[in-house]
Amino acid sequence: PHHHVTPGGYLTLAIDPVRNYLTVYEYLVNNHWIIWDYETGFVHLTGIWKASSSLKADIVKLLESTPKQYQPYIKRIRGGFLKIQGTWLPFNLCRVLARRFCYYIRYELIPIFG
């Protein structure tokens, strides 16, 4: 599939209190934004989850099943720009979790995960 990946930027303090913005690459999959911050490496799990057509309630179970040592790295953005609200994870953790639910959109995620 061909994706139109574009750069963008958003103001928020939720990911990194030192930086008050996200510097991202983003593209649409199934009318949902796949977004990753190329400065911090954090990936917007919520967008991937929605693009995969997974049930909203199950994302809580997925995150609860994440080993305790990774819990401090899970960031949540509430409020502000709707597009970036939700759960953000470090790249490697997001890639591991995406393998559990993204089979049907796996080719759509090549721009981000390879």
C-alpha positions in Angstrom: 0.0 0.0 0.0 1.1 3.6 -0.6 0.9 6.0 2.3 1.2 9.7 2.3 3.4 10.3 5.4 3.5 13.9 6.5 5.4 15.8 9.2 3.5 17.7 11.9 3.8 19.2 15.3 1.5 19.5 18.3 1.8 21.3 21.6 1.5 19.1 24.8 3.4 18.5 28.0 2.1 14.9 28.5 5.0 13.0 26.8 8.0 14.9 28.0 7.8 17.7 30.6 11.0 19.3 29.2 9.6 19.5 25.6 6.1 21.1 25.3 5.5 19.7 21.8 5.5 16.6 19.6 7.4 16.5 16.4 5.6 13.7 14.4 5.2 11.8 11.2 1.6 10.8 10.6 -0.6 9.1 8.0 -4.1 7.8 7.7 -5.1 4.1 8.0 -8.8 3.3 7.9 -9.7 6.9 8.7 -7.5 6.9 11.8 -4.2 8.6 12.3 -1.0 6.6 12.8 1.3 9.0 14.6 4.8 8.7 16.0 7.1 11.3 17.6 10.4 11.1 15.8 12.2 13.0 18.6 11.2 10.8 21.5 10.3 7.6 19.7 6.8 7.5 21.3 4.0 6.0 19.1 0.3 6.8 19.4 -1.1 3.3 20.3 -4.7 4.6 20.3 -4.6 5.4 16.6 -3.2 2.0 15.7 -5.8 0.4 17.9 -8.6 2.2 16.2 -7.2 1.6 12.7 -7.2 -2.1 13.4 -11.0 -1.9 14.3 -10.3 -3.4 17.8 -12.9 -2.9 20.5 -12.2 0.2 22.6 -12.6 -1.6 26.0 -9.9 -4.2 25.0 -7.1 -1.6 24.9 -7.4 -1.5 28.7 -6.8 -5.2 28.9 -3.9 -5.0 26.5 -2.2 -2.3 28.6 -3.0 -4.1 31.9 -1.3 -7.2 30.5 1.9 -5.2 29.9 4.7 -6.3 32.3 5.0 -4.0 35.3 8.5 -2.8 34.4 7.1 -1.1 31.3 4.1 0.6 33.0 6.1 3.8 33.8 6.8 4.3 30.1 3.1 4.4 29.1 2.0 8.0 28.6 -1.5 9.3 28.3 -2.6 12.5 26.7 -6.0 13.8 27.8 -7.4 17.1 26.7 -5.9 19.4 24.0 -6.0 18.4 20.3 -8.3 15.4 19.8 -6.0 13.7 17.2 -3.2 13.2 19.8 -5.3 12.2 22.7 -4.9 8.6 24.0 -2.1 6.3 24.9 1.5 6.8 23.7 4.2 4.1 24.1 7.9 3.8 23.4 8.5 2.5 19.9 9.8 -1.0 20.8 7.0 -1.6 23.3 4.3 -0.4 20.8 5.7 -2.7 18.2 5.6 -5.7 20.5 2.0 -5.0 21.5 0.9 -4.2 17.9 1.8 -7.8 16.9 -1.0 -9.0 19.2 -3.8 -7.2 17.3 -2.6 -5.7 14.0 -2.6 -8.8 11.7 -5.2 -7.4 9.3 -3.4 -4.0 9.0 0.2 -5.3 9.2 1.1 -4.0 5.7 -0.3 -0.6 6.6 2.2 -0.3 9.5 5.3 -0.9 7.4 6.1 2.9 7.3 6.4 2.9 11.0 7.6 -0.5 12.0 9.2 -1.7 8.9 
